[in-house]
Each structure stands twice: as structure tokens, then as C-alpha cells.
């Protein structure tokens, strides 16, 4: 039944692409600005999203002909988020974001994401080489028309503020990936990839960043997704769509974070396996649903060293 459902949804999405193709001016095959291969099935040649515009889109994740996830499954409204300023990003944007800025309203495209760059592949793609994103840009709301349009933050000469936008689709990707990481970790499949410090902190680098190393005292912006060993998600900045900012090495976070984030450079994705002694110890943190003596597993992204 699931295969039939996937096949039907793929057909429906494909029909949508083919119907839109009737007004296609040109079919484009090429690379996005960040180097992802894509095919623009429908190119209306209209207005393309600019910084601050809100983009509404549908997307499905596909492994060859099998759909693994679709934003249409629940009958929900399209995903949406604001177009960021690409000159301010310190890490490679997602394939979905990168292809959306090449599109106009009504355009449909497929962008390819090679999985050989990942140390841990998403659930359902463990043996696949490529993840295909089929994207339809439904609507663009210009920044000037938004009542809640963001205004640039006031900054001092030596200060910066990190502003990044994530979608439910990206949250689901991170959650799925971390569920698989947790399973592999508990089965001992990650032993050769995990490093352990003298304090007992374990960590695994997923993708190395090319930015500067975070130093004690630096203000840093971090995105994270936290799990308990039983798989319970006790907190996630992706769900709030808001990176967490703090000054590193000053004891304002748990010891495992102060130590773990200091191992990373800007743009790095990693997993921290934090023992109880470096987390909330024998007291736990009941208000957050963390029992006493809990190991914590965090997916973390060091987005930016702010100052």
C-alpha cells in the first residue's frame, strides 16, 4: 500500500510538472550557484525571489522513482520561508533553497543532492547515491508587501547578528537523520567514526566547515537538535526556527557544549554524545523532560562566530 501511495503521489507531482510545462519558455539544465545539478522543468521567466521575499513551495524527496517524503502528503499548505542574504551565509545552502532562487512563480524543478558527501545518510537513502528534490514554487510574496517583513538588525561596528530561516522539511530531514544516527550509535556501528576527549565527551564530525575556529569568550550562533537515548526529542532550535547564541567557555551552557563547540570551525556539522557528568548529572532537568543521569545526543551546526 505504501508503494502504491508513493507511486500515486509521484504521478500526481509529475502530472503537475507536465501540465505546467505547457507554458514553458525554455527547459534549463545546469548548476545552481552553489554547484547543485538541477533541471528546471518549467521556466516562466518571471520575477525571481530577492532577499526578504517569502517563498511558498511544495517539495518531495525522491529516491529514483520512489517518493520518500512529500509536503503534500498531509494536504498541508505549502512550506514557506524568507529568502536570506546569500552573501551572509557561512555554509553551503540547502539544495532546495539554492534552486528556489533560480525559479519564478509556477516554475517546477528537480535538484540533485549527492549523498557521498555525507558520513551518515538520511533514513531511507542508506544505499542510495543521490537524493532528488522535486520542487514547485507556488507563490512569492515580496518583502515590501509583508506586514512582518524583517528589518536589518542594528549592529555595532564589532558585532554581528545571525539570522537564518529553516523549514519544516529541513527539520524533518534533521530528525530523520538523527534517528538513524542514534540507532547506529547504539548498535556500535559508529565506533570508528567517533572520537573521545579526556573528559569523556564523544563527538563525530559530519561535515567540516571552512570558517574560523570558535575560541573561549566568542559569541557563537549554533543550531541544534537534542535527543535522549530513547529517541525523545527534548529540544530543537530547528523547530523554533531560531539559532541559539551564547558566549563560549563562560559556563553559560552545559560543560559538554562548552567543550564540544570549541572543537568546531564555522560551517561544521557534528554530533555530540554528552555523558551525564558533562550535562545535567544526577539531577537531570525535569522541566525539559531530561531524567537524572541522562546521556544527551546533539546534532549541532556552528553557523557563525559572531564576535
ZIURJO-V143684 format. One record per pair of residues at least 12 apart in sequence whose C-alpha atoms are under 6 Angstrom apart, sorted by sequence separation. I is the first residue (numbers start at 1). J is the second residue. D is the distance in Angstrom with one decimal. If there is no record, write none. Layout:
i/j/d
I/J/D
I/J/D
This chain:
i/j/d
28/40/4.9
59/71/5.7
224/236/5.7
281/293/5.1
27/40/5.7
58/71/5.8
224/237/5.5
27/41/5.6
115/129/5.3
223/237/5.7
115/130/5.4
114/130/4.6
26/43/5.8
113/130/5.6
276/293/5.1
24/42/5.0
25/43/5.8
113/131/5.1
256/274/5.7
276/294/5.2
24/43/5.3
112/131/6.0
276/295/5.1
24/44/5.8
58/78/5.2
112/132/4.8
223/243/4.8
275/295/4.6
21/42/5.2
57/78/5.0
111/132/5.9
222/243/5.4
274/295/5.6
56/78/5.6
57/79/5.3
111/133/5.3
221/243/6.0
222/244/5.2
256/278/4.9
274/296/5.1
56/79/5.5
110/133/5.5
221/244/5.6
255/278/4.9
273/296/6.0
56/80/4.3
110/134/4.4
221/245/4.5
273/297/4.7
55/80/5.2
109/134/5.9
220/245/5.5
254/279/5.3
272/297/5.7
55/81/5.7
109/135/5.3
220/246/5.7
272/298/5.1
54/81/5.5
108/135/5.6
219/246/5.4
271/298/5.5
54/82/4.4
108/136/4.3
219/247/4.2
271/299/4.5
53/82/5.4
107/136/5.9
218/247/5.4
270/299/5.9
52/82/5.4
53/83/5.5
107/137/5.7
217/247/5.5
218/248/5.5
270/300/5.4
52/83/5.2
106/137/5.6
217/248/5.1
269/300/5.8
51/83/5.0
105/137/5.5
106/138/5.5
216/248/5.1
217/249/5.9
269/301/4.6
51/84/5.4
105/138/5.6
216/249/4.7
268/301/5.8
51/85/5.5
105/139/5.3
268/302/5.7
267/302/5.6
266/302/5.3
267/303/5.4
266/303/5.7
266/304/5.4
214/262/5.3
213/264/6.0
49/101/5.7
213/265/4.2
123/176/5.8
212/265/5.2
123/177/5.9
211/265/5.4
212/266/5.5
48/103/5.7
122/177/4.7
211/266/4.3
48/104/4.8
209/265/5.6
47/104/5.4
209/266/5.4
46/104/5.2
209/267/4.0
209/268/4.1
208/268/4.7
6/67/5.2
207/268/5.5
207/269/5.1
206/269/5.3
43/107/5.4
206/270/5.0
42/107/4.8
205/270/4.3
42/108/5.1
204/270/5.5
41/108/5.5
171/238/5.7
204/271/5.2
41/109/5.2
63/131/5.7
203/271/5.6
228/296/5.4
40/109/4.2
203/272/4.5
39/109/5.5
62/132/5.0
202/272/6.0
203/273/5.8
227/297/5.1
39/110/5.3
61/132/5.8
202/273/4.9
226/297/5.8
38/110/5.5
61/133/4.9
226/298/4.5
38/111/4.1
60/133/5.7
201/274/5.4
225/298/5.5
37/111/5.9
60/134/5.3
225/299/5.1
37/112/5.5
59/134/5.5
166/241/5.7
224/299/5.4
59/135/4.5
224/300/4.4
58/135/5.8
223/300/5.7
58/136/5.3
223/301/5.1
57/136/5.5
222/301/5.5
57/137/4.5
222/302/4.8
57/138/5.1
222/303/5.5
56/138/5.5
221/303/5.6
56/139/5.1
221/304/5.3
220/304/5.8
55/140/4.8
220/305/4.5
54/140/5.8
220/306/5.4
54/141/5.0
119/206/5.6
219/306/5.3
53/141/5.6
219/307/5.3
53/142/4.6
218/307/5.5
53/143/4.4
52/143/5.0
160/306/5.5
159/307/5.9
91/267/4.9
90/267/6.0
